[in-house]
Amino acid sequence: MEYFELHRMLKEKVDYADFAKIDALTDLYNFDFESRSCRILPCEGNYRCEQHRFACDISGEFENTIANHSKSLNIADAHIVENRQFRYHVFHPSHQERARKIVLMFHGFNEKHWAKYLPWAKRLSENTGKTIILFPIAFHMNRAPQDWSDRRKMFAVSELRRAQFPRIAHSTLSNVAISMRLHTRPQRFFWSGLQSYYDVIRLTEEIKADKHPLIAPDASIDFFAYSIGCLLAEILMMTNQCGYFDRSKLFMFCGGPVFNRLSPVSKFILDSEANVALYSFVVEHLENHLKNDPHLQHYLSEQHPEGVYFRSMLNYGKMLGYREEAFGRIGSRVMAVALENDTVIPPYEVVNTLQGVARNLPATVEIIDFPYPYKHEDPFPCLTSVGKEVTRQFHRVFEMAGGFLGRE
């Protein structure tokens, strides 16, 4: 079966019902998840971190700064129901009962549908014999309101944005929702990342407490990550909360560098104005912003190691020793595949971050190329004109992923 045929078949079969039989090799399950970490998100009221006896008033942290006619974009982050309660897909080998080996799969930035990843998950399950969990990042995939993907509703927002910024580049109906939200409040980048981190930790704890119906409590946990999902996986591995990921392996595809070495301006990711605002906040002026934001400062302080590792992955020139110590510790369990013509995540930046300034860190980085036109957002285009070659390259990448993640 060619890649585009597999993609079409899975897109037709996969939904959010409890169970579906994919074929003789693979079953699909869907499970409910409720995010308890949404309490950290910008919202009305007071915040208290019981763990550290820290409290602050965040009643003014959220303001309706986006166009009044776009009510779906003006919802306070903590009140977005889809982000609090959602379902996640699980690709499970048909012959297994409870899974004893799992891989958590993380997606890219501004993704709204899992269709691209369904063939990836199935092939990875077949190549490793492991159960694959497709876990959505906060405010992405099915964790975002449908209105953010509604082209008719986003058209008016897009027109307003173009009128406000006549020289804006790469502003589209696909990225206008996330671009406006990050432009007005760039700190959402941190809150979304931290919420996603805590959600993965909670899922891990549920598994280890024998509360997952499909996964054994002693199951091994590995990661497959793509694009910005690599940042989440790296922070999980670097922090290694409670030793949960002592033996975990991480395979990254088209991802891995620190934030300020990415080029996310794209009609599918962010527009130029949002990128400038985000870069200014996250890279250039973060320390000054933290002085005026005790809530965010607390979560990026030494009291929360995950926040410190998050900060170490923002700017290549800062916290270099701290970051490279971590990659020196986990690098033998990390492999990355980068694409030669990737303009969003340049392959040499993957090498710079993962193998370090002196190229003495143990992570494996492979730079490959495909013999057809591709882009970061669509490495395996569903085009019949290049169908056979896309299938070959798809198998090539996932044989590498399966070989790495399948090893004990």
C-alpha atoms as a printed R data frame, in Angstrom:
    type eleno elety resid chain resno       x      y      z
1   ATOM     1    CA   MET     A     1   0.000  0.000  0.000
2   ATOM     2    CA   GLU     A     2   1.371  3.389 -0.987
3   ATOM     3    CA   TYR     A     3   1.698  6.102  1.645
4   ATOM     4    CA   PHE     A     4  -1.136  8.201  0.232
5   ATOM     5    CA   GLU     A     5  -3.422  5.146  0.252
6   ATOM     6    CA   LEU     A     6  -2.554  4.371  3.878
7   ATOM     7    CA   HIS     A     7  -3.148  8.015  4.781
8   ATOM     8    CA   ARG     A     8  -6.570  7.995  3.123
9   ATOM     9    CA   MET     A     9  -7.602  4.678  4.672
10  ATOM    10    CA   LEU     A    10  -6.676  5.753  8.192
11  ATOM    11    CA   LYS     A    11  -8.277  9.166  7.799
12  ATOM    12    CA   GLU     A    12 -11.547  7.431  6.956
13  ATOM    13    CA   LYS     A    13 -11.339  4.891  9.792
14  ATOM    14    CA   VAL     A    14 -10.023  6.916 12.704
15  ATOM    15    CA   ASP     A    15 -12.394  8.953 14.837
16  ATOM    16    CA   TYR     A    16 -12.918  9.459 18.569
17  ATOM    17    CA   ALA     A    17 -15.126  6.416 19.175
18  ATOM    18    CA   ASP     A    18 -13.986  4.090 21.941
19  ATOM    19    CA   PHE     A    19 -12.661  1.378 19.619
20  ATOM    20    CA   ALA     A    20 -12.007  0.653 15.954
21  ATOM    21    CA   LYS     A    21 -10.402 -2.291 14.209
22  ATOM    22    CA   ILE     A    22  -7.842 -0.850 11.798
23  ATOM    23    CA   ASP     A    23  -6.652 -4.146 10.292
24  ATOM    24    CA   ALA     A    24  -5.292 -7.517 11.354
25  ATOM    25    CA   LEU     A    25  -2.237 -5.879 12.953
26  ATOM    26    CA   THR     A    26  -3.598 -2.781 14.690
27  ATOM    27    CA   ASP     A    27  -6.478 -1.713 16.915
28  ATOM    28    CA   LEU     A    28  -7.415  1.862 17.715
29  ATOM    29    CA   TYR     A    29  -8.592  2.953 21.165
30  ATOM    30    CA   ASN     A    30  -9.572  6.385 22.452
31  ATOM    31    CA   PHE     A    31  -9.412  7.390 26.087
32  ATOM    32    CA   ASP     A    32 -10.688 10.392 28.007
33  ATOM    33    CA   PHE     A    33  -8.304 12.743 29.762
34  ATOM    34    CA   GLU     A    34  -9.007 15.650 32.071
35  ATOM    35    CA   SER     A    35  -6.243 18.193 32.521
36  ATOM    36    CA   ARG     A    36  -5.872 19.225 36.134
37  ATOM    37    CA   SER     A    37  -2.924 21.472 35.332
38  ATOM    38    CA   CYS     A    38  -5.222 24.026 33.666
39  ATOM    39    CA   ARG     A    39  -5.253 25.751 37.062
40  ATOM    40    CA   ILE     A    40  -1.918 27.357 36.169
41  ATOM    41    CA   LEU     A    41  -3.342 29.067 33.073
42  ATOM    42    CA   PRO     A    42  -4.182 32.777 32.822
43  ATOM    43    CA   CYS     A    43  -7.592 33.208 34.404
44  ATOM    44    CA   GLU     A    44  -9.559 35.376 36.800
45  ATOM    45    CA   GLY     A    45  -8.826 34.927 40.494
46  ATOM    46    CA   ASN     A    46  -5.959 34.082 42.827
47  ATOM    47    CA   TYR     A    47  -3.325 31.439 42.331
48  ATOM    48    CA   ARG     A    48  -1.694 29.306 44.990
49  ATOM    49    CA   CYS     A    49   1.065 26.703 44.539
50  ATOM    50    CA   GLU     A    50   0.510 24.406 47.504
51  ATOM    51    CA   GLN     A    51   3.783 22.591 46.883
52  ATOM    52    CA   HIS     A    52   5.807 25.752 47.523
53  ATOM    53    CA   ARG     A    53   3.316 27.802 49.561
54  ATOM    54    CA   PHE     A    54   3.394 30.454 46.895
55  ATOM    55    CA   ALA     A    55   0.418 32.700 46.164
56  ATOM    56    CA   CYS     A    56  -0.274 35.628 43.878
57  ATOM    57    CA   ASP     A    57  -3.228 37.552 42.492
58  ATOM    58    CA   ILE     A    58  -3.658 36.853 38.766
59  ATOM    59    CA   SER     A    59  -7.061 38.460 38.418
60  ATOM    60    CA   GLY     A    60  -5.717 40.898 35.825
61  ATOM    61    CA   GLU     A    61  -3.627 38.379 33.927
62  ATOM    62    CA   PHE     A    62  -6.217 37.862 31.212
63  ATOM    63    CA   GLU     A    63  -7.677 40.729 29.262
64  ATOM    64    CA   ASN     A    64  -9.845 40.815 26.155
65  ATOM    65    CA   THR     A    65  -7.175 42.220 23.902
66  ATOM    66    CA   ILE     A    66  -8.333 40.517 20.707
67  ATOM    67    CA   ALA     A    67 -11.008 41.849 18.358
68  ATOM    68    CA   ASN     A    68 -14.397 41.997 20.041
69  ATOM    69    CA   HIS     A    69 -16.147 40.274 17.172
70  ATOM    70    CA   SER     A    70 -14.008 37.163 17.693
71  ATOM    71    CA   LYS     A    71 -15.517 35.819 20.897
72  ATOM    72    CA   SER     A    72 -13.900 32.405 20.493
73  ATOM    73    CA   LEU     A    73 -10.440 34.015 20.709
74  ATOM    74    CA   ASN     A    74 -11.357 36.102 23.736
75  ATOM    75    CA   ILE     A    75 -12.098 33.178 26.047
76  ATOM    76    CA   ALA     A    76  -9.853 33.099 29.119
77  ATOM    77    CA   ASP     A    77  -7.382 30.269 28.638
78  ATOM    78    CA   ALA     A    78  -8.412 28.346 31.749
79  ATOM    79    CA   HIS     A    79 -12.044 28.423 30.591
80  ATOM    80    CA   ILE     A    80 -11.526 26.676 27.242
81  ATOM    81    CA   VAL     A    81 -13.367 23.421 27.844
82  ATOM    82    CA   GLU     A    82 -11.789 21.564 24.927
83  ATOM    83    CA   ASN     A    83  -8.348 22.107 26.451
84  ATOM    84    CA   ARG     A    84  -9.459 20.739 29.808
85  ATOM    85    CA   GLN     A    85 -11.318 17.624 28.683
86  ATOM    86    CA   PHE     A    86 -10.333 15.704 25.584
87  ATOM    87    CA   ARG     A    87  -9.654 12.275 24.107
88  ATOM    88    CA   TYR     A    88  -6.375 10.835 22.843
89  ATOM    89    CA   HIS     A    89  -5.755  8.138 20.211
90  ATOM    90    CA   VAL     A    90  -3.937  4.891 20.992
91  ATOM    91    CA   PHE     A    91  -2.625  2.555 18.265
92  ATOM    92    CA   HIS     A    92  -2.308 -0.885 19.852
93  ATOM    93    CA   PRO     A    93  -0.943 -4.153 18.382
94  ATOM    94    CA   SER     A    94  -3.935 -6.460 17.939
95  ATOM    95    CA   HIS     A    95  -2.268 -9.548 19.409
96  ATOM    96    CA   GLN     A    96  -1.404 -7.862 22.719
97  ATOM    97    CA   GLU     A    97  -3.552 -7.545 25.804
98  ATOM    98    CA   ARG     A    98  -2.167 -4.861 28.107
99  ATOM    99    CA   ALA     A    99   0.727 -2.923 26.637
100 ATOM   100    CA   ARG     A   100   4.105 -3.364 28.285
101 ATOM   101    CA   LYS     A   101   5.947 -1.002 25.935
102 ATOM   102    CA   ILE     A   102   4.591  2.345 24.803
103 ATOM   103    CA   VAL     A   103   5.713  5.328 22.755
104 ATOM   104    CA   LEU     A   104   4.288  8.792 23.339
105 ATOM   105    CA   MET     A   105   4.012 10.710 20.048
106 ATOM   106    CA   PHE     A   106   4.044 14.535 20.050
107 ATOM   107    CA   HIS     A   107   3.075 16.701 17.085
108 ATOM   108    CA   GLY     A   108   4.073 20.080 15.642
109 ATOM   109    CA   PHE     A   109   3.060 23.706 16.228
110 ATOM   110    CA   ASN     A   110  -0.391 24.961 15.200
111 ATOM   111    CA   GLU     A   111  -1.654 21.526 14.245
112 ATOM   112    CA   LYS     A   112  -5.412 21.002 14.245
113 ATOM   113    CA   HIS     A   113  -5.887 17.461 12.932
114 ATOM   114    CA   TRP     A   114  -4.143 14.142 13.537
115 ATOM   115    CA   ALA     A   115  -4.493 12.907  9.918
116 ATOM   116    CA   LYS     A   116  -0.809 13.451  9.078
117 ATOM   117    CA   TYR     A   117   0.325 11.379 12.031
118 ATOM   118    CA   LEU     A   118  -1.970  8.375 11.659
119 ATOM   119    CA   PRO     A   119   0.310  6.546  9.175
120 ATOM   120    CA   TRP     A   120   3.282  7.474 11.336
121 ATOM   121    CA   ALA     A   121   1.709  5.914 14.436
122 ATOM   122    CA   LYS     A   122   0.635  2.753 12.637
123 ATOM   123    CA   ARG     A   123   3.994  2.195 10.999
124 ATOM   124    CA   LEU     A   124   5.864  2.898 14.240
125 ATOM   125    CA   SER     A   125   3.679  0.402 16.085
126 ATOM   126    CA   GLU     A   126   4.361 -2.236 13.424
127 ATOM   127    CA   ASN     A   127   8.117 -1.571 13.418
128 ATOM   128    CA   THR     A   128   8.512 -1.642 17.204
129 ATOM   129    CA   GLY     A   129   5.679 -3.877 18.395
130 ATOM   130    CA   LYS     A   130   4.819 -1.087 20.831
131 ATOM   131    CA   THR     A   131   1.622  0.774 21.646
132 ATOM   132    CA   ILE     A   132   1.639  4.346 20.337
133 ATOM   133    CA   ILE     A   133  -0.160  7.149 22.201
134 ATOM   134    CA   LEU     A   134  -0.880 10.289 20.190
135 ATOM   135    CA   PHE     A   135  -1.029 12.911 22.926
136 ATOM   136    CA   PRO     A   136  -2.122 16.465 22.014
137 ATOM   137    CA   ILE     A   137  -0.281 19.578 23.184
138 ATOM   138    CA   ALA     A   138  -2.417 22.162 25.013
139 ATOM   139    CA   PHE     A   139  -4.601 24.292 22.695
140 ATOM   140    CA   HIS     A   140  -3.696 22.129 19.679
141 ATOM   141    CA   MET     A   141  -5.449 19.316 17.829
142 ATOM   142    CA   ASN     A   142  -8.754 18.442 19.536
143 ATOM   143    CA   ARG     A   143  -7.748 20.570 22.534
144 ATOM   144    CA   ALA     A   144  -8.686 23.758 20.646
145 ATOM   145    CA   PRO     A   145 -12.180 25.140 19.923
146 ATOM   146    CA   GLN     A   146 -13.535 24.242 16.494
147 ATOM   147    CA   ASP     A   147 -14.025 27.949 15.760
148 ATOM   148    CA   TRP     A   148 -10.248 28.376 15.504
149 ATOM   149    CA   SER     A   149 -10.309 26.083 12.456
150 ATOM   150    CA   ASP     A   150 -13.477 27.533 10.940
151 ATOM   151    CA   ARG     A   151 -12.354 29.325  7.779
152 ATOM   152    CA   ARG     A   152 -15.474 31.472  7.594
153 ATOM   153    CA   LYS     A   153 -15.138 32.687 11.178
154 ATOM   154    CA   MET     A   154 -11.405 33.237 10.880
155 ATOM   155    CA   PHE     A   155 -11.784 35.225  7.658
156 ATOM   156    CA   ALA     A   156 -13.013 38.330  9.493
157 ATOM   157    CA   VAL     A   157 -10.191 38.029 12.022
158 ATOM   158    CA   SER     A   158  -7.653 37.668  9.231
159 ATOM   159    CA   GLU     A   159  -8.965 40.744  7.432
160 ATOM   160    CA   LEU     A   160  -8.710 42.805 10.618
161 ATOM   161    CA   ARG     A   161  -5.135 41.600 11.200
162 ATOM   162    CA   ARG     A   162  -4.067 42.528  7.686
163 ATOM   163    CA   ALA     A   163  -5.618 45.974  8.101
164 ATOM   164    CA   GLN     A   164  -3.753 46.517 11.385
165 ATOM   165    CA   PHE     A   165  -0.415 45.322  9.977
166 ATOM   166    CA   PRO     A   166  -0.263 46.088  6.230
167 ATOM   167    CA   ARG     A   167   3.263 44.660  5.885
168 ATOM   168    CA   ILE     A   168   2.519 41.427  7.691
169 ATOM   169    CA   ALA     A   169   3.991 38.289  6.084
170 ATOM   170    CA   HIS     A   170   2.494 34.806  5.942
171 ATOM   171    CA   SER     A   171  -0.774 35.726  7.647
172 ATOM   172    CA   THR     A   172  -3.349 33.098  6.659
173 ATOM   173    CA   LEU     A   173  -6.647 31.613  7.773
174 ATOM   174    CA   SER     A   174  -4.652 28.625  9.011
175 ATOM   175    CA   ASN     A   175  -2.461 30.555 11.455
176 ATOM   176    CA   VAL     A   176  -4.473 33.663 12.325
177 ATOM   177    CA   ALA     A   177  -5.966 32.248 15.540
178 ATOM   178    CA   ILE     A   178  -2.699 31.153 17.139
179 ATOM   179    CA   SER     A   179  -0.868 34.208 15.766
180 ATOM   180    CA   MET     A   180  -3.300 36.656 17.360
181 ATOM   181    CA   ARG     A   181  -3.342 34.797 20.667
182 ATOM   182    CA   LEU     A   182   0.462 34.690 20.901
183 ATOM   183    CA   HIS     A   183   0.890 38.218 19.596
184 ATOM   184    CA   THR     A   184  -1.330 39.651 22.321
185 ATOM   185    CA   ARG     A   185   0.020 37.437 25.135
186 ATOM   186    CA   PRO     A   186   3.329 35.734 24.207
187 ATOM   187    CA   GLN     A   187   3.551 34.120 27.639
188 ATOM   188    CA   ARG     A   188   0.930 31.667 26.391
189 ATOM   189    CA   PHE     A   189   3.894 29.843 24.842
190 ATOM   190    CA   PHE     A   190   5.108 29.000 28.355
191 ATOM   191    CA   TRP     A   191   1.727 28.176 29.838
192 ATOM   192    CA   SER     A   192   0.807 25.869 26.971
193 ATOM   193    CA   GLY     A   193   4.150 24.089 27.240
194 ATOM   194    CA   LEU     A   194   3.992 23.739 31.006
195 ATOM   195    CA   GLN     A   195   0.402 22.521 30.970
196 ATOM   196    CA   SER     A   196   1.346 19.913 28.368
197 ATOM   197    CA   TYR     A   197   4.337 18.844 30.484
198 ATOM   198    CA   TYR     A   198   2.188 18.375 33.594
199 ATOM   199    CA   ASP     A   199  -0.467 16.512 31.616
200 ATOM   200    CA   VAL     A   200   2.122 14.009 30.368
201 ATOM   201    CA   ILE     A   201   3.417 13.565 33.917
202 ATOM   202    CA   ARG     A   202  -0.127 12.907 35.137
203 ATOM   203    CA   LEU     A   203  -0.698 10.332 32.384
204 ATOM   204    CA   THR     A   204   2.586  8.679 33.370
205 ATOM   205    CA   GLU     A   205   1.529  8.585 37.026
206 ATOM   206    CA   GLU     A   206  -1.842  7.081 36.122
207 ATOM   207    CA   ILE     A   207  -0.074  4.327 34.199
208 ATOM   208    CA   LYS     A   208   2.379  3.600 37.007
209 ATOM   209    CA   ALA     A   209  -0.484  3.516 39.528
210 ATOM   210    CA   ASP     A   210  -2.181  0.797 37.414
211 ATOM   211    CA   LYS     A   211  -5.083  3.086 36.513
212 ATOM   212    CA   HIS     A   212  -4.888  2.700 32.750
213 ATOM   213    CA   PRO     A   213  -7.088 -0.059 31.296
214 ATOM   214    CA   LEU     A   214  -4.811 -0.779 28.324
215 ATOM   215    CA   ILE     A   215  -1.303 -0.194 29.709
216 ATOM   216    CA   ALA     A   216   0.540 -2.229 32.348
217 ATOM   217    CA   PRO     A   217   1.947 -0.281 35.321
218 ATOM   218    CA   ASP     A   218   5.508 -1.406 34.576
219 ATOM   219    CA   ALA     A   219   5.335 -0.473 30.892
220 ATOM   220    CA   SER     A   220   8.425  1.158 29.402
221 ATOM   221    CA   ILE     A   221   7.865  4.677 28.041
222 ATOM   222    CA   ASP     A   222   9.657  6.085 25.003
223 ATOM   223    CA   PHE     A   223   9.037  9.183 22.865
224 ATOM   224    CA   PHE     A   224   8.633  9.993 19.192
225 ATOM   225    CA   ALA     A   225   8.465 13.750 18.626
226 ATOM   226    CA   TYR     A   226   8.153 16.017 15.623
227 ATOM   227    CA   SER     A   227   8.891 19.743 15.255
228 ATOM   228    CA   ILE     A   228   7.902 21.759 18.380
229 ATOM   229    CA   GLY     A   229   6.807 18.513 20.038
230 ATOM   230    CA   CYS     A   230  10.526 17.758 20.316
231 ATOM   231    CA   LEU     A   231  10.881 20.621 22.800
232 ATOM   232    CA   LEU     A   232   8.269 19.049 25.077
233 ATOM   233    CA   ALA     A   233   9.939 15.641 24.835
234 ATOM   234    CA   GLU     A   234  13.385 17.101 25.514
235 ATOM   235    CA   ILE     A   235  12.171 18.875 28.669
236 ATOM   236    CA   LEU     A   236  10.518 15.669 29.893
237 ATOM   237    CA   MET     A   237  13.750 13.729 29.343
238 ATOM   238    CA   MET     A   238  16.017 16.427 30.790
239 ATOM   239    CA   THR     A   239  13.917 16.890 33.929
240 ATOM   240    CA   ASN     A   240  13.234 13.154 34.416
241 ATOM   241    CA   GLN     A   241  10.697 13.839 37.139
242 ATOM   242    CA   CYS     A   242  10.726 11.155 39.872
243 ATOM   243    CA   GLY     A   243  13.004  9.062 37.654
244 ATOM   244    CA   TYR     A   244  10.072  8.183 35.382
245 ATOM   245    CA   PHE     A   245  12.203  8.403 32.234
246 ATOM   246    CA   ASP     A   246  15.481  6.911 33.462
247 ATOM   247    CA   ARG     A   247  15.586  4.446 30.578
248 ATOM   248    CA   SER     A   248  13.367  6.220 28.052
249 ATOM   249    CA   LYS     A   249  14.546  6.797 24.489
250 ATOM   250    CA   LEU     A   250  13.660  9.786 22.330
251 ATOM   251    CA   PHE     A   251  13.490  9.824 18.534
252 ATOM   252    CA   MET     A   252  13.044 13.281 16.981
253 ATOM   253    CA   PHE     A   253  12.031 14.044 13.413
254 ATOM   254    CA   CYS     A   254  12.491 17.590 12.067
255 ATOM   255    CA   GLY     A   255  13.107 19.022 15.516
256 ATOM   256    CA   GLY     A   256  15.457 19.436 18.452
257 ATOM   257    CA   PRO     A   257  17.115 22.896 18.421
258 ATOM   258    CA   VAL     A   258  16.692 25.616 21.024
259 ATOM   259    CA   PHE     A   259  13.854 28.045 20.341
260 ATOM   260    CA   ASN     A   260  15.862 30.981 18.993
261 ATOM   261    CA   ARG     A   261  17.368 28.793 16.265
262 ATOM   262    CA   LEU     A   262  13.963 28.017 14.706
263 ATOM   263    CA   SER     A   263  12.338 29.920 11.825
264 ATOM   264    CA   PRO     A   264   8.604 29.440 12.435
265 ATOM   265    CA   VAL     A   265   7.239 32.155 10.110
266 ATOM   266    CA   SER     A   266   5.043 30.141  7.763
267 ATOM   267    CA   LYS     A   267   1.492 30.224  6.478
268 ATOM   268    CA   PHE     A   268   0.959 27.014  8.459
269 ATOM   269    CA   ILE     A   269   2.679 28.057 11.718
270 ATOM   270    CA   LEU     A   270   2.984 31.763 12.674
271 ATOM   271    CA   ASP     A   271   2.757 35.073 10.867
272 ATOM   272    CA   SER     A   272   5.621 37.562 11.011
273 ATOM   273    CA   GLU     A   273   4.110 39.903 13.621
274 ATOM   274    CA   ALA     A   274   3.380 37.078 16.047
275 ATOM   275    CA   ASN     A   275   6.888 35.727 15.595
276 ATOM   276    CA   VAL     A   276   8.461 39.119 16.395
277 ATOM   277    CA   ALA     A   277   6.350 39.483 19.553
278 ATOM   278    CA   LEU     A   278   7.069 35.945 20.685
279 ATOM   279    CA   TYR     A   279  10.810 36.237 20.050
280 ATOM   280    CA   SER     A   280  10.952 39.577 21.861
281 ATOM   281    CA   PHE     A   281   9.235 38.166 24.940
282 ATOM   282    CA   VAL     A   282  10.795 34.703 25.077
283 ATOM   283    CA   VAL     A   283  14.362 35.489 23.991
284 ATOM   284    CA   GLU     A   284  15.223 39.199 24.149
285 ATOM   285    CA   HIS     A   285  13.366 40.528 27.204
286 ATOM   286    CA   LEU     A   286  12.343 37.508 29.279
287 ATOM   287    CA   GLU     A   287  14.223 38.557 32.422
288 ATOM   288    CA   ASN     A   288  12.522 41.961 32.465
289 ATOM   289    CA   HIS     A   289   9.096 40.393 31.924
290 ATOM   290    CA   LEU     A   290   9.632 37.968 34.784
291 ATOM   291    CA   LYS     A   291  10.275 40.845 37.187
292 ATOM   292    CA   ASN     A   292   6.718 42.009 36.558
293 ATOM   293    CA   ASP     A   293   5.096 38.577 36.471
294 ATOM   294    CA   PRO     A   294   5.531 36.649 39.753
295 ATOM   295    CA   HIS     A   295   3.205 33.906 38.514
296 ATOM   296    CA   LEU     A   296   5.374 33.051 35.508
297 ATOM   297    CA   GLN     A   297   8.583 33.741 37.424
298 ATOM   298    CA   HIS     A   298   7.636 31.098 39.986
299 ATOM   299    CA   TYR     A   299   7.130 28.416 37.348
300 ATOM   300    CA   LEU     A   300  10.398 29.213 35.588
301 ATOM   301    CA   SER     A   301  12.402 29.311 38.834
302 ATOM   302    CA   GLU     A   302  14.626 26.683 40.460
303 ATOM   303    CA   GLN     A   303  11.608 25.531 42.479
304 ATOM   304    CA   HIS     A   304  10.304 23.971 39.271
305 ATOM   305    CA   PRO     A   305  13.186 22.175 37.482
306 ATOM   306    CA   GLU     A   306  11.022 21.670 34.391
307 ATOM   307    CA   GLY     A   307  10.787 25.458 34.116
308 ATOM   308    CA   VAL     A   308  14.546 25.867 34.319
309 ATOM   309    CA   TYR     A   309  15.110 23.276 31.594
310 ATOM   310    CA   PHE     A   310  12.436 25.056 29.554
311 ATOM   311    CA   ARG     A   311  14.428 28.283 29.890
312 ATOM   312    CA   SER     A   312  17.639 26.512 28.925
313 ATOM   313    CA   MET     A   313  16.020 25.575 25.599
314 ATOM   314    CA   LEU     A   314  15.121 29.142 24.606
315 ATOM   315    CA   ASN     A   315  18.393 30.873 23.743
316 ATOM   316    CA   TYR     A   316  21.436 29.093 22.346
317 ATOM   317    CA   GLY     A   317  23.850 31.524 23.997
318 ATOM   318    CA   LYS     A   318  22.405 31.277 27.506
319 ATOM   319    CA   MET     A   319  22.520 28.484 30.088
320 ATOM   320    CA   LEU     A   320  24.825 26.617 27.715
321 ATOM   321    CA   GLY     A   321  26.591 24.583 30.388
322 ATOM   322    CA   TYR     A   322  23.338 23.661 32.098
323 ATOM   323    CA   ARG     A   323  21.781 22.516 28.815
324 ATOM   324    CA   GLU     A   324  24.818 20.595 27.593
325 ATOM   325    CA   GLU     A   325  25.178 18.803 30.935
326 ATOM   326    CA   ALA     A   326  21.637 17.523 30.445
327 ATOM   327    CA   PHE     A   327  22.236 16.412 26.861
328 ATOM   328    CA   GLY     A   328  25.458 14.779 27.941
329 ATOM   329    CA   ARG     A   329  23.424 12.797 30.463
330 ATOM   330    CA   ILE     A   330  20.593 11.737 28.141
331 ATOM   331    CA   GLY     A   331  22.242 11.970 24.713
332 ATOM   332    CA   SER     A   332  23.014  8.265 24.315
333 ATOM   333    CA   ARG     A   333  19.244  7.707 24.402
334 ATOM   334    CA   VAL     A   334  18.461 10.420 21.842
335 ATOM   335    CA   MET     A   335  18.371 10.223 18.051
336 ATOM   336    CA   ALA     A   336  17.306 12.939 15.619
337 ATOM   337    CA   VAL     A   337  16.632 12.842 11.893
338 ATOM   338    CA   ALA     A   338  16.745 16.233 10.179
339 ATOM   339    CA   LEU     A   339  15.886 17.106  6.583
340 ATOM   340    CA   GLU     A   340  18.489 18.858  4.473
341 ATOM   341    CA   ASN     A   341  16.077 21.387  2.948
342 ATOM   342    CA   ASP     A   342  14.049 22.098  6.071
343 ATOM   343    CA   THR     A   343  13.835 25.904  6.372
344 ATOM   344    CA   VAL     A   344  11.781 25.954  9.592
345 ATOM   345    CA   ILE     A   345  14.208 23.787 11.568
346 ATOM   346    CA   PRO     A   346  17.581 23.871  9.789
347 ATOM   347    CA   PRO     A   347  19.511 20.619 10.182
348 ATOM   348    CA   TYR     A   348  22.744 22.295 11.286
349 ATOM   349    CA   GLU     A   349  20.872 23.813 14.243
350 ATOM   350    CA   VAL     A   350  19.758 20.343 15.284
351 ATOM   351    CA   VAL     A   351  23.437 19.367 15.368
352 ATOM   352    CA   ASN     A   352  24.424 22.542 17.222
353 ATOM   353    CA   THR     A   353  21.987 21.893 20.058
354 ATOM   354    CA   LEU     A   354  22.121 18.118 20.392
355 ATOM   355    CA   GLN     A   355  25.837 17.534 19.829
356 ATOM   356    CA   GLY     A   356  27.008 20.745 21.489
357 ATOM   357    CA   VAL     A   357  29.516 23.478 20.782
358 ATOM   358    CA   ALA     A   358  32.446 21.063 20.846
359 ATOM   359    CA   ARG     A   359  30.488 18.288 19.063
360 ATOM   360    CA   ASN     A   360  31.256 16.028 21.999
361 ATOM   361    CA   LEU     A   361  27.729 15.155 23.152
362 ATOM   362    CA   PRO     A   362  26.523 11.596 22.475
363 ATOM   363    CA   ALA     A   363  23.191 12.224 20.688
364 ATOM   364    CA   THR     A   364  22.913 10.728 17.195
365 ATOM   365    CA   VAL     A   365  21.912 13.130 14.404
366 ATOM   366    CA   GLU     A   366  21.250 11.978 10.843
367 ATOM   367    CA   ILE     A   367  20.742 14.543  8.075
368 ATOM   368    CA   ILE     A   368  18.906 13.113  5.082
369 ATOM   369    CA   ASP     A   369  17.200 14.399  1.956
370 ATOM   370    CA   PHE     A   370  14.222 13.314 -0.129
371 ATOM   371    CA   PRO     A   371  14.260 13.190 -3.956
372 ATOM   372    CA   TYR     A   372  11.017 15.166 -4.296
373 ATOM   373    CA   PRO     A   373   9.847 18.650 -3.275
374 ATOM   374    CA   TYR     A   374   8.874 18.782  0.410
375 ATOM   375    CA   LYS     A   375   8.560 21.255  3.229
376 ATOM   376    CA   HIS     A   376   8.885 21.042  6.982
377 ATOM   377    CA   GLU     A   377   5.125 20.974  7.523
378 ATOM   378    CA   ASP     A   378   4.584 18.224  4.938
379 ATOM   379    CA   PRO     A   379   7.556 15.861  4.612
380 ATOM   380    CA   PHE     A   380   5.417 13.129  3.022
381 ATOM   381    CA   PRO     A   381   3.044 14.826  0.562
382 ATOM   382    CA   CYS     A   382   0.019 12.763 -0.481
383 ATOM   383    CA   LEU     A   383   0.597 13.183 -4.211
384 ATOM   384    CA   THR     A   384   0.164 10.342 -6.666
385 ATOM   385    CA   SER     A   385   2.810 11.875 -8.946
386 ATOM   386    CA   VAL     A   386   5.555 11.067 -6.411
387 ATOM   387    CA   GLY     A   387   3.641  8.389 -4.538
388 ATOM   388    CA   LYS     A   388   6.157  5.551 -4.813
389 ATOM   389    CA   GLU     A   389   9.114  7.691 -3.776
390 ATOM   390    CA   VAL     A   390   7.201  9.205 -0.852
391 ATOM   391    CA   THR     A   391   6.381  5.679  0.302
392 ATOM   392    CA   ARG     A   392  10.062  4.681  0.089
393 ATOM   393    CA   GLN     A   393  11.183  7.704  2.102
394 ATOM   394    CA   PHE     A   394   8.405  7.210  4.644
395 ATOM   395    CA   HIS     A   395   9.560  3.628  5.208
396 ATOM   396    CA   ARG     A   396  13.156  4.840  5.359
397 ATOM   397    CA   VAL     A   397  12.466  7.288  8.191
398 ATOM   398    CA   PHE     A   398  10.274  4.926 10.171
399 ATOM   399    CA   GLU     A   399  12.682  2.039  9.823
400 ATOM   400    CA   MET     A   400  15.238  4.332 11.452
401 ATOM   401    CA   ALA     A   401  12.726  5.284 14.163
402 ATOM   402    CA   GLY     A   402  11.666  1.691 14.672
403 ATOM   403    CA   GLY     A   403  15.239  0.465 14.824
404 ATOM   404    CA   PHE     A   404  16.137  3.028 17.480
405 ATOM   405    CA   LEU     A   405  12.974  2.825 19.613
406 ATOM   406    CA   GLY     A   406  12.638 -0.929 19.185
407 ATOM   407    CA   ARG     A   407  16.020 -1.691 20.727
408 ATOM   408    CA   GLU     A   408  16.097 -2.733 24.360
